[in-house]
Amino acid sequence: MPMKSEVLPAPLRCRERILSAALDSLVDEGYRSSMDRIAARAGVAKQTLYNHFPSKEALYAEVGHAFAESILEGLDDPSDDLRAALIRFGNNLRAAVLNERALAFFRAVLAEGERMPTLHCIVRQHSAAQLDHRIGDLISAAIKQGLLRPIPIPFALDMLYAMLVDRDRVKLMIGERPLSAKAEKQRVNQIVDCFLSAFQSHHA
């Protein structure tokens, strides 16, 4: 989860430290990591942690929400057309999920999810579902405008995410080197153009 570079008010800085510590704890120790240990990692009193988040479920729900928000940042730019918006989303998504910390988080969720199905539900409801809703609305609007053919939104989302993330995440998890900045930009543009070409309306 990217941290903002601008100076934040003290309560927000505290909240961000807690969220970062929760993510690190999940990566290092799994969902069994205690609220005491998360508070210690964040450098806050346990009561301060509970003042922000009354339970571990609430804490990890906010981790998922903040993660999704970082990916959706800038998608409301009125100057973006559909292609520009999807490219912005693709760049944000890949930057968020294909770095070393995110890959470690992904491994932890997979491992813990088998023993703690609740964790999968929390991550799904407060990150993936948030992305689905926002990008689904974008695709739905494009269909209504006649830019894309009428297609099931869940199928379109699955195809877009798979193209943007799945294969490259597997490559990175088995030790391949990440793409250069230039190649990364080209990859996102090619994926978005392929996606739009596949679903383009015949009248567009």
TAQUIHU-V743174 format. One record per backbone hydrogen bond with DSSP energy under -0.5 kcal/mol. NH is the residue of the N-H (numbers start at 1). CO is the residue of the C=O. E is the energy in kcal/mol with one decimal. If there is no record, write none. Layout:
nh->NH co->CO e->E
nh->NH co->CO e->E
This chain:
nh->12 co->9 e->-0.7
nh->13 co->9 e->-2.4
nh->14 co->10 e->-2.5
nh->15 co->11 e->-2.1
nh->16 co->12 e->-2.6
nh->17 co->13 e->-2.2
nh->18 co->14 e->-2.1
nh->19 co->15 e->-2.3
nh->20 co->16 e->-2.5
nh->21 co->17 e->-2.4
nh->22 co->18 e->-2.5
nh->23 co->19 e->-2.1
nh->24 co->20 e->-2.4
nh->25 co->21 e->-2.6
nh->26 co->22 e->-2.2
nh->27 co->23 e->-2.2
nh->28 co->24 e->-2.6
nh->29 co->25 e->-3.1
nh->30 co->25 e->-0.8
nh->30 co->26 e->-1.1
nh->33 co->30 e->-1.8
nh->38 co->34 e->-2.0
nh->39 co->35 e->-2.5
nh->40 co->36 e->-2.1
nh->41 co->37 e->-2.4
nh->42 co->38 e->-2.1
nh->43 co->39 e->-1.0
nh->43 co->40 e->-0.5
nh->44 co->39 e->-2.3
nh->49 co->45 e->-2.0
nh->50 co->46 e->-2.2
nh->51 co->47 e->-1.9
nh->52 co->48 e->-1.4
nh->53 co->49 e->-2.8
nh->59 co->55 e->-1.9
nh->60 co->56 e->-2.6
nh->61 co->57 e->-2.0
nh->62 co->58 e->-1.7
nh->63 co->59 e->-1.8
nh->64 co->60 e->-2.2
nh->65 co->61 e->-2.2
nh->66 co->62 e->-2.9
nh->67 co->63 e->-2.0
nh->68 co->64 e->-2.2
nh->69 co->65 e->-2.4
nh->70 co->66 e->-1.9
nh->71 co->67 e->-1.3
nh->72 co->68 e->-2.0
nh->73 co->69 e->-0.6
nh->75 co->72 e->-2.0
nh->77 co->74 e->-1.3
nh->80 co->77 e->-1.7
nh->85 co->81 e->-2.6
nh->86 co->82 e->-2.4
nh->87 co->83 e->-2.4
nh->88 co->84 e->-2.5
nh->89 co->85 e->-2.6
nh->90 co->86 e->-2.9
nh->91 co->87 e->-2.6
nh->92 co->88 e->-2.4
nh->93 co->89 e->-3.3
nh->94 co->90 e->-2.5
nh->95 co->91 e->-2.1
nh->96 co->92 e->-1.9
nh->97 co->93 e->-2.2
nh->98 co->94 e->-1.9
nh->103 co->99 e->-2.4
nh->104 co->100 e->-2.1
nh->105 co->101 e->-2.3
nh->106 co->102 e->-2.5
nh->107 co->103 e->-2.2
nh->108 co->104 e->-2.2
nh->109 co->105 e->-2.6
nh->110 co->106 e->-2.2
nh->111 co->107 e->-2.5
nh->112 co->108 e->-3.1
nh->113 co->109 e->-2.3
nh->114 co->110 e->-0.9
nh->115 co->111 e->-0.6
nh->115 co->112 e->-0.8
nh->116 co->112 e->-3.2
nh->119 co->116 e->-1.8
nh->120 co->116 e->-0.8
nh->121 co->117 e->-1.7
nh->122 co->118 e->-2.4
nh->123 co->119 e->-2.7
nh->124 co->120 e->-2.7
nh->125 co->121 e->-2.9
nh->126 co->122 e->-1.9
nh->127 co->123 e->-1.1
nh->128 co->123 e->-1.1
nh->129 co->124 e->-2.9
nh->131 co->127 e->-2.2
nh->132 co->128 e->-2.9
nh->133 co->129 e->-2.2
nh->134 co->130 e->-1.9
nh->135 co->131 e->-2.8
nh->136 co->132 e->-2.4
nh->137 co->133 e->-1.9
nh->138 co->134 e->-1.5
nh->139 co->135 e->-2.4
nh->140 co->136 e->-2.8
nh->141 co->137 e->-2.4
nh->142 co->138 e->-1.6
nh->143 co->139 e->-1.9
nh->144 co->140 e->-2.2
nh->145 co->141 e->-1.8
nh->146 co->143 e->-1.4
nh->147 co->142 e->-2.5
nh->148 co->142 e->-1.2
nh->149 co->199 e->-3.0
nh->151 co->149 e->-0.6
nh->156 co->152 e->-2.2
nh->157 co->153 e->-2.7
nh->158 co->154 e->-2.4
nh->159 co->155 e->-2.3
nh->160 co->156 e->-2.4
nh->161 co->157 e->-2.8
nh->162 co->158 e->-2.3
nh->163 co->159 e->-2.2
nh->164 co->160 e->-2.3
nh->165 co->161 e->-2.6
nh->166 co->161 e->-0.9
nh->167 co->162 e->-0.9
nh->169 co->165 e->-2.7
nh->170 co->166 e->-2.0
nh->171 co->167 e->-2.2
nh->172 co->168 e->-2.2
nh->173 co->169 e->-2.3
nh->174 co->170 e->-1.3
nh->175 co->172 e->-1.4
nh->176 co->171 e->-2.5
nh->184 co->180 e->-2.7
nh->185 co->181 e->-2.1
nh->186 co->182 e->-2.1
nh->187 co->183 e->-2.4
nh->188 co->184 e->-2.1
nh->189 co->185 e->-2.1
nh->190 co->186 e->-2.5
nh->191 co->187 e->-2.4
nh->192 co->188 e->-2.6
nh->193 co->189 e->-2.3
nh->194 co->190 e->-2.2
nh->195 co->191 e->-2.6
nh->196 co->192 e->-2.6
nh->197 co->193 e->-2.2
nh->198 co->194 e->-2.2
nh->199 co->195 e->-1.5
nh->200 co->196 e->-0.8
nh->201 co->147 e->-1.9
nh->204 co->201 e->-1.2
